[in-house]
Amino acid sequence: MPLGNIYLNIFDIDNARKAFTTALYLNPKNTHGHWKIELAMHNLNQYDLALIT
């Protein structure tokens, strides 16, 4: 999660998405991680995928 937050701060959205996805694989019940990956997908203009996660 912290690595994904760093990527979000420098607006490297694709790497942020990858970091948050990895965090969710490690802890699928991490609700904050789900919210962050939805934010990353929204910033990538992939609104349909943001709603699925």
N, CA, C, O and CB atoms as a CASP TS submission, in Angstrom:
PFRMAT TS
TARGET T0000
AUTHOR 0000-0000-0000
METHOD Language model
MODEL 1
PARENT N/A
ATOM      1  N   MET     1       0.802  -1.200   0.000  1.00  0.00           N
ATOM      2  CA  MET     1       0.000   0.000   0.000  1.00  0.00           C
ATOM      3  C   MET     1       0.848   1.268   0.000  1.00  0.00           C
ATOM      4  O   MET     1       0.547   2.183  -0.767  1.00  0.00           O
ATOM      5  CB  MET     1      -0.914  -0.004   1.186  1.00  0.00           C
ATOM      6  N   PRO     2       1.893   1.368   0.823  1.00  0.00           N
ATOM      7  CA  PRO     2       2.682   2.601   0.807  1.00  0.00           C
ATOM      8  C   PRO     2       3.336   2.879  -0.549  1.00  0.00           C
ATOM      9  O   PRO     2       3.428   4.030  -0.976  1.00  0.00           O
ATOM     10  CB  PRO     2       3.749   2.533   1.873  1.00  0.00           C
ATOM     11  N   LEU     3       3.789   1.817  -1.220  1.00  0.00           N
ATOM     12  CA  LEU     3       4.399   2.016  -2.536  1.00  0.00           C
ATOM     13  C   LEU     3       3.368   2.541  -3.523  1.00  0.00           C
ATOM     14  O   LEU     3       3.673   3.429  -4.318  1.00  0.00           O
ATOM     15  CB  LEU     3       5.016   0.703  -3.056  1.00  0.00           C
ATOM     16  N   GLY     4       2.158   2.007  -3.485  1.00  0.00           N
ATOM     17  CA  GLY     4       1.094   2.511  -4.346  1.00  0.00           C
ATOM     18  C   GLY     4       0.767   3.956  -4.064  1.00  0.00           C
ATOM     19  O   GLY     4       0.496   4.722  -4.989  1.00  0.00           O
ATOM     20  N   ASN     5       0.787   4.348  -2.785  1.00  0.00           N
ATOM     21  CA  ASN     5       0.535   5.749  -2.425  1.00  0.00           C
ATOM     22  C   ASN     5       1.623   6.661  -2.971  1.00  0.00           C
ATOM     23  O   ASN     5       1.336   7.774  -3.412  1.00  0.00           O
ATOM     24  CB  ASN     5       0.441   5.903  -0.905  1.00  0.00           C
ATOM     25  N   ILE     6       2.866   6.199  -2.943  1.00  0.00           N
ATOM     26  CA  ILE     6       3.966   6.994  -3.513  1.00  0.00           C
ATOM     27  C   ILE     6       3.744   7.186  -5.002  1.00  0.00           C
ATOM     28  O   ILE     6       3.908   8.288  -5.525  1.00  0.00           O
ATOM     29  CB  ILE     6       5.336   6.315  -3.257  1.00  0.00           C
ATOM     30  N   TYR     7       3.368   6.102  -5.687  1.00  0.00           N
ATOM     31  CA  TYR     7       3.101   6.212  -7.121  1.00  0.00           C
ATOM     32  C   TYR     7       1.933   7.149  -7.402  1.00  0.00           C
ATOM     33  O   TYR     7       1.965   7.897  -8.379  1.00  0.00           O
ATOM     34  CB  TYR     7       2.816   4.835  -7.713  1.00  0.00           C
ATOM     35  N   LEU     8       0.900   7.120  -6.559  1.00  0.00           N
ATOM     36  CA  LEU     8      -0.217   8.051  -6.757  1.00  0.00           C
ATOM     37  C   LEU     8       0.228   9.492  -6.576  1.00  0.00           C
ATOM     38  O   LEU     8      -0.217  10.375  -7.309  1.00  0.00           O
ATOM     39  CB  LEU     8      -1.358   7.734  -5.789  1.00  0.00           C
ATOM     40  N   ASN     9       1.098   9.739  -5.610  1.00  0.00           N
ATOM     41  CA  ASN     9       1.555  11.103  -5.347  1.00  0.00           C
ATOM     42  C   ASN     9       2.354  11.673  -6.504  1.00  0.00           C
ATOM     43  O   ASN     9       2.305  12.878  -6.751  1.00  0.00           O
ATOM     44  CB  ASN     9       2.389  11.139  -4.087  1.00  0.00           C
ATOM     45  N   ILE    10       3.092  10.827  -7.221  1.00  0.00           N
ATOM     46  CA  ILE    10       3.856  11.336  -8.371  1.00  0.00           C
ATOM     47  C   ILE    10       3.089  11.116  -9.677  1.00  0.00           C
ATOM     48  O   ILE    10       3.625  11.328 -10.765  1.00  0.00           O
ATOM     49  CB  ILE    10       5.240  10.647  -8.447  1.00  0.00           C
ATOM     50  N   PHE    11       1.841  10.692  -9.556  1.00  0.00           N
ATOM     51  CA  PHE    11       0.911  10.471 -10.659  1.00  0.00           C
ATOM     52  C   PHE    11       1.428   9.438 -11.661  1.00  0.00           C
ATOM     53  O   PHE    11       1.279   9.597 -12.872  1.00  0.00           O
ATOM     54  CB  PHE    11       0.638  11.779 -11.371  1.00  0.00           C
ATOM     55  N   ASP    12       2.037   8.382 -11.130  1.00  0.00           N
ATOM     56  CA  ASP    12       2.417   7.219 -11.944  1.00  0.00           C
ATOM     57  C   ASP    12       1.328   6.174 -11.714  1.00  0.00           C
ATOM     58  O   ASP    12       1.511   5.207 -10.974  1.00  0.00           O
ATOM     59  CB  ASP    12       3.874   6.657 -11.562  1.00  0.00           C
ATOM     60  N   ILE    13       0.199   6.396 -12.366  1.00  0.00           N
ATOM     61  CA  ILE    13      -1.027   5.662 -12.063  1.00  0.00           C
ATOM     62  C   ILE    13      -0.920   4.179 -12.400  1.00  0.00           C
ATOM     63  O   ILE    13      -1.433   3.342 -11.658  1.00  0.00           O
ATOM     64  CB  ILE    13      -2.187   6.269 -12.814  1.00  0.00           C
ATOM     65  N   ASP    14      -0.264   3.842 -13.505  1.00  0.00           N
ATOM     66  CA  ASP    14      -0.173   2.428 -13.886  1.00  0.00           C
ATOM     67  C   ASP    14       0.600   1.619 -12.847  1.00  0.00           C
ATOM     68  O   ASP    14       0.187   0.516 -12.489  1.00  0.00           O
ATOM     69  CB  ASP    14       0.495   2.289 -15.258  1.00  0.00           C
ATOM     70  N   ASN    15       1.715   2.158 -12.364  1.00  0.00           N
ATOM     71  CA  ASN    15       2.467   1.460 -11.316  1.00  0.00           C
ATOM     72  C   ASN    15       1.716   1.464  -9.991  1.00  0.00           C
ATOM     73  O   ASN    15       1.840   0.519  -9.211  1.00  0.00           O
ATOM     74  CB  ASN    15       3.842   2.101 -11.132  1.00  0.00           C
ATOM     75  N   ALA    16       0.943   2.505  -9.726  1.00  0.00           N
ATOM     76  CA  ALA    16       0.112   2.530  -8.519  1.00  0.00           C
ATOM     77  C   ALA    16      -0.910   1.407  -8.574  1.00  0.00           C
ATOM     78  O   ALA    16      -1.134   0.719  -7.578  1.00  0.00           O
ATOM     79  CB  ALA    16      -0.597   3.897  -8.361  1.00  0.00           C
ATOM     80  N   ARG    17      -1.533   1.219  -9.736  1.00  0.00           N
ATOM     81  CA  ARG    17      -2.521   0.153  -9.905  1.00  0.00           C
ATOM     82  C   ARG    17      -1.882  -1.207  -9.652  1.00  0.00           C
ATOM     83  O   ARG    17      -2.473  -2.059  -8.988  1.00  0.00           O
ATOM     84  CB  ARG    17      -3.138   0.200 -11.317  1.00  0.00           C
ATOM     85  N   LYS    18      -0.683  -1.411 -10.176  1.00  0.00           N
ATOM     86  CA  LYS    18       0.014  -2.689  -9.982  1.00  0.00           C
ATOM     87  C   LYS    18       0.347  -2.917  -8.505  1.00  0.00           C
ATOM     88  O   LYS    18       0.199  -4.031  -8.003  1.00  0.00           O
ATOM     89  CB  LYS    18       1.304  -2.729 -10.825  1.00  0.00           C
ATOM     90  N   ALA    19       0.790  -1.879  -7.815  1.00  0.00           N
ATOM     91  CA  ALA    19       1.141  -2.009  -6.391  1.00  0.00           C
ATOM     92  C   ALA    19      -0.093  -2.303  -5.544  1.00  0.00           C
ATOM     93  O   ALA    19      -0.037  -3.135  -4.639  1.00  0.00           O
ATOM     94  CB  ALA    19       1.827  -0.726  -5.887  1.00  0.00           C
ATOM     95  N   PHE    20      -1.208  -1.629  -5.830  1.00  0.00           N
ATOM     96  CA  PHE    20      -2.430  -1.877  -5.072  1.00  0.00           C
ATOM     97  C   PHE    20      -2.983  -3.264  -5.360  1.00  0.00           C
ATOM     98  O   PHE    20      -3.510  -3.919  -4.460  1.00  0.00           O
ATOM     99  CB  PHE    20      -3.480  -0.818  -5.393  1.00  0.00           C
ATOM    100  N   THR    21      -2.869  -3.720  -6.607  1.00  0.00           N
ATOM    101  CA  THR    21      -3.330  -5.071  -6.951  1.00  0.00           C
ATOM    102  C   THR    21      -2.524  -6.112  -6.194  1.00  0.00           C
ATOM    103  O   THR    21      -3.085  -7.082  -5.685  1.00  0.00           O
ATOM    104  CB  THR    21      -3.223  -5.318  -8.470  1.00  0.00           C
ATOM    105  N   THR    22      -1.205  -5.919  -6.114  1.00  0.00           N
ATOM    106  CA  THR    22      -0.357  -6.838  -5.354  1.00  0.00           C
ATOM    107  C   THR    22      -0.751  -6.841  -3.877  1.00  0.00           C
ATOM    108  O   THR    22      -0.808  -7.899  -3.249  1.00  0.00           O
ATOM    109  CB  THR    22       1.128  -6.455  -5.509  1.00  0.00           C
ATOM    110  N   ALA    23      -1.020  -5.667  -3.329  1.00  0.00           N
ATOM    111  CA  ALA    23      -1.435  -5.579  -1.927  1.00  0.00           C
ATOM    112  C   ALA    23      -2.751  -6.321  -1.699  1.00  0.00           C
ATOM    113  O   ALA    23      -2.939  -6.948  -0.656  1.00  0.00           O
ATOM    114  CB  ALA    23      -1.577  -4.108  -1.501  1.00  0.00           C
ATOM    115  N   LEU    24      -3.656  -6.250  -2.670  1.00  0.00           N
ATOM    116  CA  LEU    24      -4.935  -6.943  -2.522  1.00  0.00           C
ATOM    117  C   LEU    24      -4.780  -8.453  -2.638  1.00  0.00           C
ATOM    118  O   LEU    24      -5.529  -9.197  -2.005  1.00  0.00           O
ATOM    119  CB  LEU    24      -5.921  -6.447  -3.564  1.00  0.00           C
ATOM    120  N   TYR    25      -3.824  -8.918  -3.433  1.00  0.00           N
ATOM    121  CA  TYR    25      -3.569 -10.354  -3.486  1.00  0.00           C
ATOM    122  C   TYR    25      -3.056 -10.853  -2.139  1.00  0.00           C
ATOM    123  O   TYR    25      -3.367 -11.971  -1.729  1.00  0.00           O
ATOM    124  CB  TYR    25      -2.559 -10.685  -4.600  1.00  0.00           C
ATOM    125  N   LEU    26      -2.274 -10.031  -1.456  1.00  0.00           N
ATOM    126  CA  LEU    26      -1.738 -10.420  -0.159  1.00  0.00           C
ATOM    127  C   LEU    26      -2.796 -10.363   0.939  1.00  0.00           C
ATOM    128  O   LEU    26      -2.771 -11.171   1.868  1.00  0.00           O
ATOM    129  CB  LEU    26      -0.569  -9.529   0.207  1.00  0.00           C
ATOM    130  N   ASN    27      -3.725  -9.412   0.837  1.00  0.00           N
ATOM    131  CA  ASN    27      -4.780  -9.269   1.839  1.00  0.00           C
ATOM    132  C   ASN    27      -6.077  -8.847   1.140  1.00  0.00           C
ATOM    133  O   ASN    27      -6.361  -7.653   1.044  1.00  0.00           O
ATOM    134  CB  ASN    27      -4.374  -8.229   2.939  1.00  0.00           C
ATOM    135  N   PRO    28      -6.864  -9.810   0.652  1.00  0.00           N
ATOM    136  CA  PRO    28      -8.077  -9.486  -0.104  1.00  0.00           C
ATOM    137  C   PRO    28      -9.137  -8.714   0.691  1.00  0.00           C
ATOM    138  O   PRO    28     -10.008  -8.085   0.091  1.00  0.00           O
ATOM    139  CB  PRO    28      -8.683 -10.747  -0.617  1.00  0.00           C
ATOM    140  N   LYS    29      -9.080  -8.749   2.009  1.00  0.00           N
ATOM    141  CA  LYS    29     -10.082  -8.049   2.821  1.00  0.00           C
ATOM    142  C   LYS    29      -9.702  -6.596   3.111  1.00  0.00           C
ATOM    143  O   LYS    29     -10.377  -5.926   3.892  1.00  0.00           O
ATOM    144  CB  LYS    29     -10.287  -8.787   4.128  1.00  0.00           C
ATOM    145  N   ASN    30      -8.641  -6.113   2.499  1.00  0.00           N
ATOM    146  CA  ASN    30      -8.152  -4.757   2.707  1.00  0.00           C
ATOM    147  C   ASN    30      -9.068  -3.774   1.969  1.00  0.00           C
ATOM    148  O   ASN    30      -8.887  -3.527   0.777  1.00  0.00           O
ATOM    149  CB  ASN    30      -6.678  -4.617   2.220  1.00  0.00           C
ATOM    150  N   THR    31     -10.043  -3.223   2.678  1.00  0.00           N
ATOM    151  CA  THR    31     -11.010  -2.332   2.042  1.00  0.00           C
ATOM    152  C   THR    31     -10.371  -1.041   1.543  1.00  0.00           C
ATOM    153  O   THR    31     -10.785  -0.497   0.520  1.00  0.00           O
ATOM    154  CB  THR    31     -12.124  -2.006   3.008  1.00  0.00           C
ATOM    155  N   HIS    32      -9.383  -0.559   2.249  1.00  0.00           N
ATOM    156  CA  HIS    32      -8.691   0.656   1.812  1.00  0.00           C
ATOM    157  C   HIS    32      -7.972   0.397   0.483  1.00  0.00           C
ATOM    158  O   HIS    32      -7.923   1.275  -0.378  1.00  0.00           O
ATOM    159  CB  HIS    32      -7.680   1.133   2.895  1.00  0.00           C
ATOM    160  N   GLY    33      -7.420  -0.795   0.320  1.00  0.00           N
ATOM    161  CA  GLY    33      -6.761  -1.160  -0.932  1.00  0.00           C
ATOM    162  C   GLY    33      -7.733  -1.198  -2.097  1.00  0.00           C
ATOM    163  O   GLY    33      -7.392  -0.787  -3.207  1.00  0.00           O
ATOM    164  N   HIS    34      -8.948  -1.691  -1.851  1.00  0.00           N
ATOM    165  CA  HIS    34      -9.962  -1.708  -2.906  1.00  0.00           C
ATOM    166  C   HIS    34     -10.323  -0.282  -3.319  1.00  0.00           C
ATOM    167  O   HIS    34     -10.477   0.004  -4.506  1.00  0.00           O
ATOM    168  CB  HIS    34     -11.224  -2.467  -2.437  1.00  0.00           C
ATOM    169  N   TRP    35     -10.455   0.597  -2.351  1.00  0.00           N
ATOM    170  CA  TRP    35     -10.774   1.986  -2.661  1.00  0.00           C
ATOM    171  C   TRP    35      -9.653   2.636  -3.465  1.00  0.00           C
ATOM    172  O   TRP    35      -9.914   3.379  -4.411  1.00  0.00           O
ATOM    173  CB  TRP    35     -11.028   2.775  -1.376  1.00  0.00           C
ATOM    174  N   LYS    36      -8.393   2.353  -3.085  1.00  0.00           N
ATOM    175  CA  LYS    36      -7.255   2.964  -3.781  1.00  0.00           C
ATOM    176  C   LYS    36      -7.135   2.455  -5.215  1.00  0.00           C
ATOM    177  O   LYS    36      -6.812   3.228  -6.116  1.00  0.00           O
ATOM    178  CB  LYS    36      -5.957   2.685  -3.021  1.00  0.00           C
ATOM    179  N   ILE    37      -7.392   1.163  -5.439  1.00  0.00           N
ATOM    180  CA  ILE    37      -7.303   0.660  -6.806  1.00  0.00           C
ATOM    181  C   ILE    37      -8.441   1.221  -7.660  1.00  0.00           C
ATOM    182  O   ILE    37      -8.257   1.463  -8.853  1.00  0.00           O
ATOM    183  CB  ILE    37      -7.334  -0.879  -6.816  1.00  0.00           C
ATOM    184  N   GLU    38      -9.611   1.427  -7.059  1.00  0.00           N
ATOM    185  CA  GLU    38     -10.696   2.079  -7.786  1.00  0.00           C
ATOM    186  C   GLU    38     -10.327   3.506  -8.149  1.00  0.00           C
ATOM    187  O   GLU    38     -10.650   3.965  -9.245  1.00  0.00           O
ATOM    188  CB  GLU    38     -11.979   2.064  -6.959  1.00  0.00           C
ATOM    189  N   LEU    39      -9.661   4.212  -7.256  1.00  0.00           N
ATOM    190  CA  LEU    39      -9.193   5.565  -7.544  1.00  0.00           C
ATOM    191  C   LEU    39      -8.190   5.557  -8.685  1.00  0.00           C
ATOM    192  O   LEU    39      -8.255   6.410  -9.571  1.00  0.00           O
ATOM    193  CB  LEU    39      -8.569   6.196  -6.296  1.00  0.00           C
ATOM    194  N   ALA    40      -7.261   4.604  -8.678  1.00  0.00           N
ATOM    195  CA  ALA    40      -6.264   4.502  -9.750  1.00  0.00           C
ATOM    196  C   ALA    40      -6.936   4.218 -11.088  1.00  0.00           C
ATOM    197  O   ALA    40      -6.573   4.814 -12.102  1.00  0.00           O
ATOM    198  CB  ALA    40      -5.235   3.401  -9.430  1.00  0.00           C
ATOM    199  N   MET    41      -7.915   3.312 -11.100  1.00  0.00           N
ATOM    200  CA  MET    41      -8.607   2.996 -12.349  1.00  0.00           C
ATOM    201  C   MET    41      -9.406   4.203 -12.832  1.00  0.00           C
ATOM    202  O   MET    41      -9.499   4.440 -14.036  1.00  0.00           O
ATOM    203  CB  MET    41      -9.536   1.777 -12.164  1.00  0.00           C
ATOM    204  N   HIS    42      -9.976   4.956 -11.916  1.00  0.00           N
ATOM    205  CA  HIS    42     -10.694   6.184 -12.288  1.00  0.00           C
ATOM    206  C   HIS    42      -9.726   7.178 -12.933  1.00  0.00           C
ATOM    207  O   HIS    42     -10.062   7.810 -13.935  1.00  0.00           O
ATOM    208  CB  HIS    42     -11.379   6.825 -11.041  1.00  0.00           C
ATOM    209  N   ASN    43      -8.534   7.316 -12.366  1.00  0.00           N
ATOM    210  CA  ASN    43      -7.543   8.237 -12.922  1.00  0.00           C
ATOM    211  C   ASN    43      -7.010   7.772 -14.270  1.00  0.00           C
ATOM    212  O   ASN    43      -6.510   8.581 -15.052  1.00  0.00           O
ATOM    213  CB  ASN    43      -6.394   8.406 -11.954  1.00  0.00           C
ATOM    214  N   LEU    44      -7.111   6.474 -14.549  1.00  0.00           N
ATOM    215  CA  LEU    44      -6.729   5.941 -15.859  1.00  0.00           C
ATOM    216  C   LEU    44      -7.895   6.009 -16.850  1.00  0.00           C
ATOM    217  O   LEU    44      -7.793   5.509 -17.970  1.00  0.00           O
ATOM    218  CB  LEU    44      -6.240   4.490 -15.722  1.00  0.00           C
ATOM    219  N   ASN    45      -9.000   6.629 -16.432  1.00  0.00           N
ATOM    220  CA  ASN    45     -10.209   6.760 -17.249  1.00  0.00           C
ATOM    221  C   ASN    45     -10.796   5.412 -17.645  1.00  0.00           C
ATOM    222  O   ASN    45     -11.380   5.276 -18.720  1.00  0.00           O
ATOM    223  CB  ASN    45      -9.906   7.563 -18.494  1.00  0.00           C
ATOM    224  N   GLN    46     -10.645   4.428 -16.789  1.00  0.00           N
ATOM    225  CA  GLN    46     -11.244   3.119 -17.010  1.00  0.00           C
ATOM    226  C   GLN    46     -12.365   2.952 -15.978  1.00  0.00           C
ATOM    227  O   GLN    46     -12.262   2.179 -15.026  1.00  0.00           O
ATOM    228  CB  GLN    46     -10.170   1.961 -16.896  1.00  0.00           C
ATOM    229  N   TYR    47     -13.430   3.707 -16.211  1.00  0.00           N
ATOM    230  CA  TYR    47     -14.510   3.794 -15.234  1.00  0.00           C
ATOM    231  C   TYR    47     -15.236   2.470 -15.048  1.00  0.00           C
ATOM    232  O   TYR    47     -15.665   2.149 -13.940  1.00  0.00           O
ATOM    233  CB  TYR    47     -15.493   4.856 -15.648  1.00  0.00           C
ATOM    234  N   ASP    48     -15.378   1.697 -16.126  1.00  0.00           N
ATOM    235  CA  ASP    48     -16.077   0.424 -16.001  1.00  0.00           C
ATOM    236  C   ASP    48     -15.305  -0.542 -15.111  1.00  0.00           C
ATOM    237  O   ASP    48     -15.918  -1.295 -14.355  1.00  0.00           O
ATOM    238  CB  ASP    48     -16.301  -0.196 -17.378  1.00  0.00           C
ATOM    239  N   LEU    49     -13.970  -0.539 -15.183  1.00  0.00           N
ATOM    240  CA  LEU    49     -13.168  -1.404 -14.324  1.00  0.00           C
ATOM    241  C   LEU    49     -13.125  -0.882 -12.893  1.00  0.00           C
ATOM    242  O   LEU    49     -12.977  -1.670 -11.959  1.00  0.00           O
ATOM    243  CB  LEU    49     -11.754  -1.532 -14.875  1.00  0.00           C
ATOM    244  N   ALA    50     -13.249   0.411 -12.706  1.00  0.00           N
ATOM    245  CA  ALA    50     -13.255   0.974 -11.360  1.00  0.00           C
ATOM    246  C   ALA    50     -14.484   0.532 -10.585  1.00  0.00           C
ATOM    247  O   ALA    50     -14.426   0.377  -9.365  1.00  0.00           O
ATOM    248  CB  ALA    50     -13.194   2.495 -11.420  1.00  0.00           C
ATOM    249  N   LEU    51     -15.583   0.329 -11.271  1.00  0.00           N
ATOM    250  CA  LEU    51     -16.806  -0.091 -10.587  1.00  0.00           C
ATOM    251  C   LEU    51     -16.807  -1.563 -10.238  1.00  0.00           C
ATOM    252  O   LEU    51     -17.494  -1.969  -9.302  1.00  0.00           O
ATOM    253  CB  LEU    51     -18.003   0.218 -11.437  1.00  0.00           C
ATOM    254  N   ILE    52     -16.044  -2.385 -10.975  1.00  0.00           N
ATOM    255  CA  ILE    52     -16.030  -3.826 -10.749  1.00  0.00           C
ATOM    256  C   ILE    52     -15.250  -4.181  -9.496  1.00  0.00           C
ATOM    257  O   ILE    52     -15.680  -5.064  -8.754  1.00  0.00           O
ATOM    258  CB  ILE    52     -15.438  -4.545 -11.949  1.00  0.00           C
ATOM    259  N   THR    53     -14.121  -3.533  -9.226  1.00  0.00           N
ATOM    260  CA  THR    53     -13.255  -3.893  -8.113  1.00  0.00           C
ATOM    261  C   THR    53     -13.842  -3.473  -6.839  1.00  0.00           C
ATOM    262  O   THR    53     -13.249  -3.693  -5.783  1.00  0.00           O
ATOM    263  CB  THR    53     -11.906  -3.302  -8.258  1.00  0.00           C
TER
END
